[in-house]
């Protein structure tokens, strides 16, 4: 059983069936066509941190922007780029995740990357809106040691691909969640509307309530109540970043509404948007890209009618909850900064083995 879980990080694995909608082929954010994810990881003594890069498509994001929305359920966070995203409803750079005090250096690297790709930025056209989101990994990482460089950003973007690792990887290397080692998790859902199939994918960097396992729930079962553990610190420390991607034709208002539903999935796993938590969600669509240099003044697009959004809301809730569970079950135990240690949830698989896919008593 241990070999199945956390001995190594996993790609696209499905441990527990959450909800009723089918998953995409890999059960990853990147089931959405065109979307790629890459990591840059440091895992060595007091350096347990990194960068995770999400590319909405493989082209030039500044010249072909994607429609997006976002939701801040609790704003205890230090993201960069959400003001313009909220105003224009567009994303024009890769989305980068990292630790709290590295937002500045990571943003500098992302700006350099975008300037190299687009020599007209700041000269014959406007500037760039870099999108960088963060969680605090200071429990396992010496967060004051701001050592990452521009090249680390380039490496994370260059690493972007369809299949990517989950758990203790990239921006998730030093994250803790619900009393255990957290980090990167992902899941996807197939949505069928009017005899056509679409994909919605979710990626999380789980870092909420890192010191307390008592709220942990798996598929509605209060597993945390079975884990009598000593508190390591304030139970409300930490945050979560949620990235939602879909190939459904949705506008920025619809994407904002979809982003709001992710909080239900977080709650289903045991989160409650505590005082010290930054619960920040971004949703984007890979359809209806907006050109920076339009050939015509009037742009025409088609969008899903709002009457069809209920199944999309359900997909977000299911995939967000499963992404969090996947982040926990893919993560490895770690001893980090100042010898702080966090165990992996898979070490307690006996408490939820009846929920695992393939178990004859699965409920």
SERO-4910 file (N, C-alpha, C, O; in steps of 0.05 Angstrom, whole numbers):
BEGIN
 pado doro    nc1    nc2    nc3   cac1   cac2   cac3    cc1    cc2    cc3    oc1    oc2    oc3
  Unk    A     17    -24      0      0      0      0     17     25      0     11     44    -13
  Unk    A     39     25     15     56     48     16     67     55    -11     70     78    -18
  Unk    A     75     34    -26     86     39    -53     66     53    -71     74     68    -89
  Unk    A     40     48    -67     20     60    -84     17     90    -79      9    104    -97
  Unk    A     24     99    -55     19    126    -48     43    145    -50     47    157    -71
  Unk    A     58    147    -29     76    170    -27    105    164    -30    121    182    -24
  Unk    A    113    141    -38    142    135    -41    153    153    -63    176    162    -61
  Unk    A    138    158    -83    145    177   -104    121    194   -112     98    185   -108
  Unk    A    126    218   -123    104    234   -132     90    221   -155    103    206   -170
  Unk    A     64    226   -158     49    212   -178     38    231   -199     33    254   -194
  Unk    A     35    220   -223     23    235   -245     -6    225   -250     -9    201   -256
  Unk    A    -25    242   -249    -52    235   -258    -65    211   -244    -84    200   -254
  Unk    A    -55    204   -220    -67    181   -206    -94    189   -194    -99    212   -187
  Unk    A   -111    169   -192   -137    174   -178   -139    154   -155   -140    130   -159
  Unk    A   -139    165   -131   -140    148   -107   -169    143    -98   -176    120    -92
  Unk    A   -185    164    -98   -212    163    -87   -231    177   -106   -225    199   -116
  Unk    A   -253    164   -112   -273    176   -130   -289    196   -114   -303    190    -95
  Unk    A   -288    221   -124   -303    243   -112   -324    252   -131   -318    259   -154
  Unk    A   -349    251   -123   -371    261   -140   -380    240   -161   -372    217   -160
  Unk    A   -396    250   -180   -408    232   -199   -399    236   -228   -404    219   -245
  Unk    A   -387    259   -234   -378    264   -261   -353    249   -268   -336    245   -251
  Unk    A   -350    240   -293   -325    226   -301   -301    245   -303   -305    269   -307
  Unk    A   -278    234   -299   -253    249   -301   -243    249   -330   -252    232   -346
  Unk    A   -225    268   -336   -211    267   -361   -191    244   -362   -189    229   -342
  Unk    A   -178    241   -384   -160    218   -388   -138    216   -367   -132    194   -357
  Unk    A   -126    239   -360   -104    238   -340   -113    247   -312    -97    245   -293
  Unk    A   -138    257   -310   -147    268   -284   -129    291   -275   -123    293   -252
  Unk    A   -122    308   -294   -104    331   -289   -116    356   -301   -132    355   -320
  Unk    A   -106    379   -291   -113    405   -304   -108    404   -333   -122    416   -349
  Unk    A    -86    391   -341    -77    391   -369    -93    373   -387    -86    369   -410
  Unk    A   -115    360   -377   -134    348   -395   -147    368   -413   -157    362   -434
  Unk    A   -148    393   -404   -158    415   -420   -138    420   -443   -115    425   -438
  Unk    A   -147    417   -468   -128    420   -491   -112    446   -490   -124    468   -486
  Unk    A    -87    444   -494    -69    467   -496    -56    475   -470    -36    489   -470
  Unk    A    -68    467   -447    -57    475   -421    -33    457   -413    -34    433   -417
  Unk    A    -12    470   -403     11    455   -394     20    466   -366     14    488   -358
  Unk    A     34    448   -351     43    455   -324     72    447   -321     80    425   -330
  Unk    A     89    464   -309    117    458   -304    125    465   -276    112    481   -263
  Unk    A    147    454   -267    156    459   -240    186    465   -239    201    457   -257
  Unk    A    194    481   -219    222    483   -211    222    478   -181    208    492   -166
  Unk    A    238    459   -173    237    449   -145    264    451   -131    285    444   -143
  Unk    A    263    460   -106    286    459    -88    277    444    -63    258    451    -50
  Unk    A    291    422    -57    285    406    -34    311    396    -21    321    375    -28
  Unk    A    321    412     -2    347    406     10    350    421     36    353    445     36
  Unk    A    348    407     58    351    418     85    332    442     89    308    438     91
  Unk    A    343    467     90    325    489     95    314    502     70    299    522     72
  Unk    A    320    491     47    308    501     22    287    480     12    294    460      0
  Unk    A    262    486     18    240    469      9    219    487     -3    200    494     10
  Unk    A    223    494    -28    206    513    -41    209    510    -72    222    491    -81
  Unk    A    196    527    -87    199    526   -116    178    542   -130    166    560   -118
  Unk    A    175    536   -155    156    551   -173    140    530   -189    151    510   -198
  Unk    A    114    535   -192     97    520   -210     86    539   -230     75    560   -224
  Unk    A     89    532   -256     80    549   -278     57    536   -292     58    513   -299
  Unk    A     36    552   -296     12    543   -312     11    559   -337      9    583   -336
  Unk    A     12    546   -360     10    559   -386    -18    553   -398    -24    530   -405
  Unk    A    -35    574   -400    -62    569   -412    -62    559   -441    -80    545   -449
  Unk    A    -42    567   -456    -38    556   -483     -9    558   -490      7    570   -476
  Unk    A     -2    545   -512     26    543   -520     37    566   -537     60    566   -545
  Unk    A     20    586   -542     27    608   -558     37    632   -542     45    628   -519
  Unk    A     36    656   -553     44    680   -540     20    692   -525      2    702   -537
  Unk    A     21    690   -498     -2    698   -482     -7    728   -482    -29    736   -479
  Unk    A     14    743   -487     10    772   -488     -5    780   -513    -22    797   -513
  Unk    A      1    766   -535    -13    772   -561    -39    758   -563    -57    767   -578
  Unk    A    -43    735   -550    -68    721   -550    -77    715   -522    -71    694   -510
  Unk    A    -91    734   -510    -99    733   -482   -123    714   -478   -139    710   -496
  Unk    A   -125    703   -454   -148    685   -448   -167    699   -429   -159    714   -411
  Unk    A   -192    694   -434   -213    704   -416   -211    691   -389   -206    667   -387
  Unk    A   -215    707   -367   -211    696   -340   -228    711   -320   -238    733   -325
  Unk    A   -232    698   -297   -244    711   -274   -230    702   -249   -214    683   -250
  Unk    A   -235    715   -227   -223    706   -202   -241    712   -179   -260    728   -181
  Unk    A   -235    699   -156   -250    703   -132   -232    702   -108   -216    683   -106
  Unk    A   -234    721    -91   -219    721    -66   -239    716    -43   -254    734    -36
  Unk    A   -238    692    -33   -257    685    -11   -247    695     15   -263    706     31
  Unk    A   -222    693     20   -209    706     43   -182    717     34   -166    703     22
  Unk    A   -178    743     39   -156    757     26   -130    759     42   -116    779     39
  Unk    A   -124    739     58    -99    740     73    -77    729     54    -67    706     58
  Unk    A    -70    745     34    -51    736     14    -37    759      1    -45    782      4
  Unk    A    -16    754    -14      0    775    -27      3    769    -57     26    768    -66
  Unk    A    -18    765    -72    -16    759   -100     -9    784   -116    -12    806   -107
  Unk    A      1    779   -140      8    801   -159     -7    797   -185     -6    775   -197
  Unk    A    -21    818   -194    -34    817   -220    -65    814   -219    -77    815   -241
  Unk    A    -77    811   -196   -106    807   -195   -122    832   -200   -145    830   -209
  Unk    A   -110    856   -195   -125    881   -200   -133    883   -229   -156    888   -236
  Unk    A   -113    880   -247   -119    882   -275   -136    859   -285   -153    863   -303
  Unk    A   -131    835   -274   -147    812   -282   -177    818   -276   -194    812   -293
  Unk    A   -182    829   -253   -209    835   -245   -222    857   -262   -246    856   -267
  Unk    A   -206    876   -271   -216    898   -287   -221    890   -315   -242    898   -327
  Unk    A   -203    875   -327   -205    869   -356   -216    841   -362   -226    835   -383
  Unk    A   -214    823   -342   -223    796   -346   -205    780   -365   -215    763   -380
  Unk    A   -179    786   -365   -161    773   -383   -135    765   -369   -126    778   -350
  Unk    A   -122    744   -379    -96    736   -370    -77    738   -394    -83    729   -416
  Unk    A    -53    751   -389    -35    755   -411     -7    746   -405     12    753   -419
  Unk    A     -3    729   -385     23    718   -379     18    690   -367     -4    683   -359
  Unk    A     39    673   -367     37    648   -351     29    655   -323     35    676   -312
  Unk    A     15    636   -310      8    638   -281     29    624   -265     34    600   -269
  Unk    A     43    638   -247     64    626   -231     56    625   -202     45    644   -191
  Unk    A     61    603   -189     57    599   -161     84    596   -147    102    583   -158
  Unk    A     87    608   -123    112    606   -108    107    611    -79     84    611    -70
  Unk    A    128    617    -63    124    623    -35    121    653    -31    127    669    -49
  Unk    A    111    661     -8    102    689     -3    124    709     -8    120    729    -22
  Unk    A    148    705      3    169    725      1    184    724    -25    202    741    -29
  Unk    A    178    705    -42    191    703    -68    174    715    -91    182    713   -114
  Unk    A    151    726    -84    134    738   -105    149    758   -121    147    759   -146
  Unk    A    165    775   -108    179    797   -122    199    786   -142    199    794   -165
  Unk    A    216    768   -134    237    757   -152    225    740   -174    234    741   -197
  Unk    A    204    726   -168    190    710   -188    177    728   -208    177    723   -232
  Unk    A    164    749   -199    152    769   -217    173    781   -235    168    785   -259
  Unk    A    196    788   -224    217    799   -241    226    780   -263    230    788   -286
  Unk    A    228    755   -256    235    735   -276    213    732   -297    219    729   -321
  Unk    A    188    733   -289    166    731   -308    165    755   -326    160    752   -350
  Unk    A    170    779   -315    170    803   -332    193    801   -352    189    807   -376
  Unk    A    216    792   -344    239    789   -362    232    769   -385    238    774   -408
  Unk    A    219    747   -377    210    727   -397    191    740   -418    194    735   -442
  Unk    A    172    755   -408    152    767   -426    165    789   -443    157    792   -467
  Unk    A    184    804   -432    197    824   -448    214    812   -471    215    823   -493
  Unk    A    227    790   -465    242    776   -486    224    766   -508    231    766   -532
  Unk    A    200    756   -501    182    745   -521    168    768   -536    160    764   -559
  Unk    A    166    791   -525    151    813   -537    167    839   -535    163    855   -517
  Unk    A    184    844   -555    201    868   -554    186    895   -556    196    916   -551
  Unk    A    160    893   -564    144    917   -567    133    927   -540    124    950   -538
  Unk    A    133    909   -519    122    917   -493    138    941   -482    162    941   -481
  Unk    A    122    962   -474    134    986   -462    147   1004   -482    157   1025   -475
  Unk    A    146    997   -508    157   1014   -529    135   1024   -548    130   1048   -549
  Unk    A    123   1005   -562    102   1013   -581     74   1004   -571     54   1009   -585
  Unk    A     73    991   -548     48    983   -536     50    985   -506     71    994   -496
  Unk    A     30    975   -491     30    978   -462     49    960   -448     66    947   -461
  Unk    A     47    958   -422     65    941   -406     52    914   -402     32    908   -414
  Unk    A     64    898   -385     54    871   -380     43    868   -352     54    880   -333
  Unk    A     23    851   -349     11    846   -323     20    818   -314      6    798   -321
  Unk    A     42    815   -299     51    788   -290     32    777   -269     24    792   -251
  Unk    A     26    752   -271      7    739   -252     22    719   -235     30    698   -244
  Unk    A     26    727   -209     41    710   -190     25    707   -165     16    727   -153
  Unk    A     21    682   -156      5    676   -132     23    661   -112     42    648   -120
  Unk    A     16    663    -86     34    652    -66     20    638    -43     -4    643    -37
  Unk    A     35    621    -30     27    610     -3     53    611     14     75    610      4
  Unk    A     49    611     40     71    613     59     81    585     66     67    569     79
  Unk    A    106    579     57    118    553     64    139    555     86    157    538     88
  Unk    A    137    576    103    157    581    123    160    560    144    180    561    159
  Unk    A    142    542    147    144    521    167    166    501    159    180    490    176
  Unk    A    169    496    133    188    476    123    210    488    106    229    474    100
  Unk    A    207    513     99    227    527     82    237    552     96    221    566    108
  Unk    A    263    557     95    273    582    105    265    605     87    279    613     69
  Unk    A    241    615     91    228    633     73    243    660     71    240    674     50
  Unk    A    258    667     91    273    692     89    297    690     70    308    710     62
  Unk    A    305    666     63    326    662     44    315    663     16    307    643      4
  Unk    A    315    688      6    302    692    -21    324    688    -42    336    707    -51
  Unk    A    328    663    -49    351    655    -66    344    650    -95    362    649   -112
  Unk    A    318    647   -101    311    640   -129    317    663   -148    315    686   -140
  Unk    A    324    656   -173    332    675   -192    314    675   -217    296    658   -219
  Unk    A    319    693   -236    305    694   -261    305    667   -275    285    658   -287
  Unk    A    328    654   -275    331    628   -289    311    607   -278    303    590   -293
  Unk    A    305    609   -252    286    589   -241    258    592   -254    244    573   -258
  Unk    A    251    617   -259    225    622   -273    226    610   -301    208    597   -309
  Unk    A    248    616   -315    251    605   -342    250    575   -342    238    562   -359
  Unk    A    263    562   -322    264    533   -320    236    522   -315    229    502   -327
  Unk    A    220    535   -298    193    525   -292    175    526   -317    160    508   -323
  Unk    A    178    549   -332    162    552   -357    171    532   -378    155    520   -391
  Unk    A    197    528   -380    208    509   -400    199    481   -394    196    465   -412
  Unk    A    195    475   -368    188    448   -360    158    441   -365    150    418   -362
  Unk    A    143    461   -373    114    458   -376    107    436   -397    118    436   -419
  Unk    A     89    418   -389     82    395   -406     54    385   -398     42    396   -379
  Unk    A     44    365   -412     18    355   -407     17    338   -381     -1    342   -365
  Unk    A     36    320   -378     37    304   -354     56    317   -334     79    323   -340
  Unk    A     47    322   -310     64    335   -290     60    321   -263     40    308   -258
  Unk    A     80    324   -246     80    312   -219     62    327   -200     58    351   -202
  Unk    A     52    313   -180     36    325   -158     50    320   -132     70    305   -130
  Unk    A     39    333   -111     50    330    -84     72    349    -77     69    373    -81
  Unk    A     94    338    -67    117    355    -58    134    362    -81    156    351    -85
  Unk    A    125    381    -97    138    389   -122    133    418   -127    112    429   -120
  Unk    A    152    432   -141    148    459   -148    140    477   -125    153    476   -104
  Unk    A    120    494   -129    111    512   -108    100    497    -84     98    508    -63
  Unk    A     93    471    -88     82    456    -66    102    442    -48     95    427    -30
  Unk    A    128    445    -54    149    430    -40    148    434    -10    152    414      5
  Unk    A    144    458     -1    144    464     28    117    468     41    115    479     63
  Unk    A     95    461     27     69    467     36     58    445     55     65    422     52
  Unk    A     41    453     74     28    435     92     -2    440     92    -11    463     88
  Unk    A    -18    419     96    -47    422     93    -61    403    113    -55    379    113
  Unk    A    -79    414    129    -95    398    146    -79    378    163    -87    355    167
  Unk    A    -56    389    173    -40    373    191    -20    355    178     -5    341    192
  Unk    A    -19    354    151     -2    336    137     14    351    116     10    375    111
  Unk    A     32    337    103     46    349     80     26    353     57     13    335     49
  Unk    A     25    378     48      8    385     26     23    390      0     44    379     -4
  Unk    A     12    408    -17     26    415    -41      8    416    -65    -16    423    -64
  Unk    A     19    407    -88      5    409   -114    -13    384   -117     -5    362   -113
  Unk    A    -38    390   -124    -57    369   -131    -74    377   -154    -77    401   -160
  Unk    A    -85    357   -168   -100    364   -192   -122    343   -198   -120    320   -189
  Unk    A   -142    351   -212   -163    333   -220   -179    346   -243   -176    370   -248
  Unk    A   -194    330   -258   -210    341   -280   -237    327   -282   -241    306   -270
  Unk    A   -254    340   -297   -281    329   -301   -289    333   -331   -283    353   -343
  Unk    A   -303    313   -341   -315    314   -368   -344    325   -365   -359    314   -349
  Unk    A   -350    345   -380   -377    357   -379   -390    353   -406   -378    360   -427
  Unk    A   -413    342   -407   -428    338   -432   -451    357   -433   -469    357   -416
  Unk    A   -451    374   -454   -473    393   -458   -481    392   -488   -465    396   -506
  Unk    A   -507    386   -492   -518    385   -519   -502    367   -538   -495    374   -560
  Unk    A   -497    343   -527   -483    322   -542   -454    329   -549   -442    317   -567
  Unk    A   -442    348   -535   -414    355   -539   -399    352   -512   -410    359   -491
  Unk    A   -375    342   -513   -359    339   -489   -339    362   -486   -326    371   -505
  Unk    A   -337    372   -461   -318    393   -454   -302    383   -429   -311    364   -416
  Unk    A   -280    396   -424   -264    388   -401   -261    412   -382   -257    435   -391
  Unk    A   -262    407   -356   -255    426   -336   -235    414   -318   -238    392   -308
  Unk    A   -213    428   -314   -192    418   -296   -185    437   -274   -190    461   -276
  Unk    A   -175    426   -252   -168    442   -228   -140    435   -219   -132    411   -220
  Unk    A   -125    455   -211    -99    450   -198    -99    467   -172   -108    490   -172
  Unk    A    -90    455   -150    -88    469   -125    -60    469   -114    -45    450   -119
  Unk    A    -53    489    -99    -30    488    -81    -41    490    -53    -48    511    -43
  Unk    A    -43    467    -40    -57    464    -14    -38    470      9    -18    458     12
  Unk    A    -46    490     25    -29    499     47    -46    509     70    -36    525     87
  Unk    A    -72    502     71    -90    513     91    -91    496    116    -89    471    114
  Unk    A    -95    509    139    -96    496    165    -74    474    168    -79    451    175
  Unk    A    -50    483    162    -27    465    160    -21    450    185     -9    428    184
  Unk    A    -28    461    208    -20    449    234    -42    432    246    -37    420    267
  Unk    A    -65    431    234    -88    418    247   -101    398    229   -110    405    207
  Unk    A   -102    373    237   -115    352    222   -144    348    230   -158    331    217
  Unk    A   -153    361    250   -179    354    262   -203    360    243   -224    347    246
  Unk    A   -199    378    223   -221    384    205   -221    367    180   -239    370    164
  Unk    A   -200    351    176   -197    336    151   -221    318    145   -230    302    162
  Unk    A   -232    321    121   -254    304    112   -247    291     85   -235    305     68
  Unk    A   -253    266     81   -249    253     56   -276    240     47   -286    222     61
  Unk    A   -286    250     26   -312    240     15   -334    241     36   -350    222     38
  Unk    A   -334    262     52   -354    266     73   -348    252     99   -362    257    118
  Unk    A   -327    236    100   -320    222    125   -301    239    141   -281    249    130
  Unk    A   -306    243    166   -290    260    183   -265    245    193   -264    237    216
  Unk    A   -247    242    175   -222    227    181   -206    241    203   -194    228    220
  Unk    A   -207    267    203   -192    283    223   -199    277    252   -183    279    270
  Unk    A   -224    270    256   -233    264    283   -221    238    294   -220    233    318
  Unk    A   -211    221    275   -198    196    283   -168    199    288   -154    181    296
  Unk    A   -158    224    284   -130    229    286   -125    248    310   -126    273    306
  Unk    A   -121    237    333   -116    254    357    -86    261    356    -69    245    362
  Unk    A    -81    287    348    -53    295    345    -48    321    359    -67    338    362
  Unk    A    -24    325    368    -16    350    381    -14    372    361     -3    369    339
  Unk    A    -24    395    368    -22    418    350      7    428    349     20    429    370
  Unk    A     16    436    325     43    446    322     43    476    321     65    488    323
  Unk    A     21    489    319     20    518    318     -9    527    315    -27    513    322
  Unk    A    -12    552    305    -39    562    301    -53    546    280    -43    541    258
  Unk    A    -77    538    286    -91    519    268   -101    533    243   -107    519    223
  Unk    A   -102    560    242   -112    573    218    -90    583    200    -95    598    181
  Unk    A    -65    575    205    -43    584    188    -46    571    160    -55    549    157
  Unk    A    -37    586    139    -35    575    113    -56    586     93    -73    602    101
  Unk    A    -55    576     69    -72    587     47    -77    565     27    -66    542     29
  Unk    A    -92    572      6    -95    554    -17    -99    571    -42   -114    590    -42
  Unk    A    -85    562    -63    -89    574    -89   -103    553   -107    -95    530   -107
  Unk    A   -124    561   -121   -138    543   -139   -138    555   -167   -145    578   -171
  Unk    A   -129    539   -186   -130    547   -214   -149    529   -229   -147    505   -228
  Unk    A   -168    541   -243   -188    526   -258   -185    532   -287   -183    556   -295
  Unk    A   -185    512   -304   -183    515   -333   -205    500   -346   -214    479   -336
  Unk    A   -215    510   -369   -236    495   -384   -235    503   -413   -226    525   -420
  Unk    A   -244    485   -430   -247    492   -458   -276    499   -465   -283    502   -489
  Unk    A   -292    503   -445   -319    513   -449   -317    543   -458   -300    557   -447
  Unk    A   -334    552   -476   -334    580   -483   -349    597   -462   -373    599   -463
  Unk    A   -334    609   -444   -345    624   -422   -334    652   -422   -311    656   -429
  Unk    A   -350    671   -413   -340    699   -411   -329    703   -382   -331    686   -365
  Unk    A   -317    726   -378   -304    731   -353   -323    731   -329   -315    723   -307
  Unk    A   -347    741   -333   -367    740   -311   -374    712   -303   -375    705   -280
  Unk    A   -378    695   -323   -384    667   -318   -360    653   -304   -364    637   -286
  Unk    A   -336    660   -313   -312    648   -300   -309    657   -271   -300    641   -255
  Unk    A   -317    681   -265   -316    691   -238   -336    675   -221   -331    668   -198
  Unk    A   -360    670   -232   -380    655   -217   -371    627   -213   -376    615   -191
  Unk    A   -357    615   -232   -347    588   -229   -325    588   -208   -325    569   -191
  Unk    A   -308    608   -207   -287    609   -187   -298    609   -159   -286    597   -141
  Unk    A   -320    622   -155   -332    623   -128   -340    595   -118   -338    590    -94
  Unk    A   -348    577   -136   -357    551   -127   -334    533   -117   -339    514   -103
  Unk    A   -309    540   -124   -287    524   -114   -286    523    -84   -276    504    -72
  Unk    A   -295    544    -71   -294    545    -42   -311    523    -29   -305    515     -7
  Unk    A   -332    514    -43   -348    492    -33   -331    467    -32   -332    451    -13
  Unk    A   -315    463    -53   -297    439    -54   -276    441    -32   -270    420    -20
  Unk    A   -266    465    -26   -247    468     -4   -261    461     23   -249    447     39
  Unk    A   -285    470     26   -300    464     51   -306    435     54   -305    424     76
  Unk    A   -311    422     31   -316    393     33   -292    377     43   -295    355     54
  Unk    A   -268    388     38   -244    374     47   -236    382     76   -218    370     87
  Unk    A   -250    403     87   -244    411    114   -236    439    118   -231    448    141
  Unk    A   -233    455     97   -226    483    100   -250    500    107   -273    493    101
  Unk    A   -244    522    121   -266    541    127   -258    570    124   -269    587    137
  Unk    A   -238    575    106   -229    602    101   -223    617    127   -235    638    132
  Unk    A   -205    606    142   -199    618    168   -185    645    166   -177    653    144
  Unk    A   -183    658    188   -172    686    189   -145    688    174   -141    707    159
  Unk    A   -127    669    178   -100    670    167    -97    657    140    -75    653    131
  Unk    A   -119    651    127   -118    636    102   -124    655     78   -143    670     78
  Unk    A   -107    653     58   -112    667     33   -124    646     14   -110    630      2
  Unk    A   -150    648     10   -165    629     -8   -170    644    -34   -188    660    -36
  Unk    A   -153    639    -54   -154    655    -79   -157    636   -102   -142    616   -105
  Unk    A   -176    641   -119   -183    624   -141   -183    639   -167   -193    661   -169
  Unk    A   -171    627   -188   -171    639   -215   -183    618   -234   -176    594   -232
  Unk    A   -200    627   -252   -211    609   -272   -207    622   -300   -211    646   -303
  Unk    A   -199    605   -319   -196    616   -347   -207    596   -367   -209    572   -362
  Unk    A   -214    606   -390   -224    590   -412   -204    592   -435   -192    613   -440
  Unk    A   -200    569   -449   -181    569   -471   -195    575   -498   -182    575   -519
  Unk    A   -221    580   -497   -236    589   -520   -238    619   -521   -234    633   -501
  Unk    A   -243    629   -545   -248    658   -548   -225    676   -539   -229    695   -525
  Unk    A   -201    669   -548   -178    685   -540   -180    713   -552   -191    717   -574
  Unk    A   -169    732   -538   -171    760   -545   -144    770   -557   -124    769   -542
  Unk    A   -143    779   -582   -118    788   -593   -109    815   -581   -126    833   -578
  Unk    A    -84    818   -576    -74    844   -567    -74    864   -590    -78    888   -585
  Unk    A    -69    854   -614    -69    871   -638    -91    862   -656    -86    846   -674
  Unk    A   -116    871   -651   -139    861   -667   -138    870   -696   -129    892   -702
  Unk    A   -147    852   -714   -149    859   -742   -175    875   -748   -176    889   -768
  Unk    A   -195    871   -731   -220    885   -734   -228    899   -708   -220    890   -686
  Unk    A   -244    919   -709   -252    934   -686   -274    920   -670   -276    923   -646
  Unk    A   -290    904   -684   -313    890   -672   -305    860   -671   -300    848   -692
  Unk    A   -305    849   -647   -299    821   -643   -324    806   -637   -341    815   -621
  Unk    A   -328    783   -649   -353    767   -645   -346    740   -633   -328    726   -642
  Unk    A   -360    733   -611   -355    709   -597   -381    696   -590   -402    709   -588
  Unk    A   -380    669   -585   -403    654   -575   -397    644   -546   -374    637   -541
  Unk    A   -417    645   -529   -414    636   -501   -436    617   -493   -458    617   -504
  Unk    A   -429    600   -473   -449    582   -462   -471    598   -449   -466    617   -435
  Unk    A   -496    589   -453   -518    602   -439   -517    595   -410   -510    573   -402
  Unk    A   -524    615   -393   -523    611   -364   -540    587   -354   -534    576   -333
  Unk    A   -561    580   -369   -578    558   -361   -563    532   -359   -572    513   -346
  Unk    A   -539    530   -371   -523    506   -371   -501    506   -351   -484    487   -350
  Unk    A   -500    526   -333   -477    528   -315   -478    509   -291   -457    504   -279
  Unk    A   -501    498   -285   -503    482   -260   -483    458   -261   -470    452   -241
  Unk    A   -481    445   -284   -463    422   -286   -434    431   -284   -417    416   -275
  Unk    A   -429    455   -293   -402    466   -292   -395    472   -262   -373    467   -253
  Unk    A   -414    483   -248   -410    488   -219   -404    462   -205   -386    461   -188
  Unk    A   -419    441   -211   -415    415   -198   -387    405   -205   -373    394   -187
  Unk    A   -378    408   -229   -352    398   -237   -330    412   -222   -310    400   -213
  Unk    A   -333    439   -217   -313    454   -202   -312    444   -173   -290    439   -162
  Unk    A   -334    439   -161   -335    430   -133   -322    403   -130   -305    399   -113
  Unk    A   -329    384   -148   -318    357   -147   -288    357   -152   -273    345   -137
  Unk    A   -279    371   -173   -251    371   -180   -234    385   -160   -211    378   -156
  Unk    A   -244    406   -147   -229    420   -127   -225    403   -102   -203    401    -92
  Unk    A   -246    390    -93   -244    372    -70   -224    350    -76   -207    344    -60
  Unk    A   -227    337    -99   -209    315   -106   -180    324   -110   -161    310   -103
  Unk    A   -176    348   -120   -149    359   -123   -135    362    -96   -112    355    -93
  Unk    A   -150    371    -76   -139    374    -49   -131    346    -38   -109    343    -27
  Unk    A   -149    327    -41   -143    300    -31   -119    289    -46   -102    276    -34
  Unk    A   -118    293    -72    -95    284    -88    -69    297    -79    -48    284    -78
  Unk    A    -70    322    -72    -46    336    -62    -35    323    -37    -11    321    -33
  Unk    A    -53    315    -19    -46    303      6    -36    274      2    -16    266     15
  Unk    A    -49    259    -15    -41    231    -18    -17    227    -37     -5    206    -37
  Unk    A    -11    248    -52     13    247    -70     38    257    -55     60    252    -64
  Unk    A     34    272    -34     57    284    -20     72    264     -3     61    244      6
  Unk    A     98    270      1    116    253     17    122    266     44    122    290     46
  Unk    A    126    250     64    135    260     90    161    275     86    177    269     69
  Unk    A    165    295    104    189    312    100    199    322    127    184    327    146
  Unk    A    225    325    129    238    339    151    251    364    138    269    361    121
  Unk    A    243    387    146    252    411    133    266    431    152    282    423    169
  Unk    A    261    456    148    274    478    162    271    475    192    250    469    202
  Unk    A    294    478    206    295    476    236    285    448    245    275    446    267
  Unk    A    288    428    228    280    401    234    250    398    238    241    378    250
  Unk    A    235    417    228    206    414    228    198    391    210    208    389    187
  Unk    A    180    375    219    173    351    203    143    349    200    127    356    218
  Unk    A    135    339    177    106    334    171    104    306    158    119    300    140
  Unk    A     85    291    168     81    265    157     62    266    133     48    285    129
  Unk    A     62    244    118     45    242     95     18    229    103     18    211    120
  Unk    A     -4    238     92    -30    227     99    -31    198     92    -45    182    105
  Unk    A    -17    189     71    -18    161     63     -8    142     84    -14    118     83
  Unk    A      6    152    104     16    135    126     -8    126    144     -4    108    160
  Unk    A    -31    139    140    -54    132    156    -76    120    138   -100    123    144
  Unk    A    -68    107    116    -88     97     97   -108     78    109   -130     74     98
  Unk    A   -101     65    131   -119     46    144   -145     60    153   -166     47    156
  Unk    A   -144     86    157   -168    101    166   -188    106    144   -211    112    149
  Unk    A   -179    104    119   -197    109     97   -194     89     74   -202     95     51
  Unk    A   -184     65     80   -179     45     59   -205     36     46   -204     28     23
  Unk    A   -227     38     60   -252     30     48   -262     50     27   -281     45     12
  Unk    A   -249     74     26   -257     94      6   -240     93    -19   -247    105    -39
  Unk    A   -219     77    -18   -200     76    -41   -212     62    -65   -226     42    -62
  Unk    A   -206     72    -88   -215     59   -113   -203     31   -114   -179     27   -109
  Unk    A   -219     11   -121   -210    -16   -122   -216    -32    -97   -214    -57    -98
  Unk    A   -222    -18    -76   -229    -33    -51   -258    -43    -54   -276    -29    -62
  Unk    A   -262    -68    -48   -288    -81    -52   -309    -69    -34   -333    -72    -39
  Unk    A   -301    -56    -13   -320    -44      6   -322    -14      2   -331      1     19
  Unk    A   -314     -5    -22   -314     24    -28   -341     36    -24   -362     26    -33
  Unk    A   -341     59     -9   -367     73     -4   -364    102    -14   -383    117    -11
***
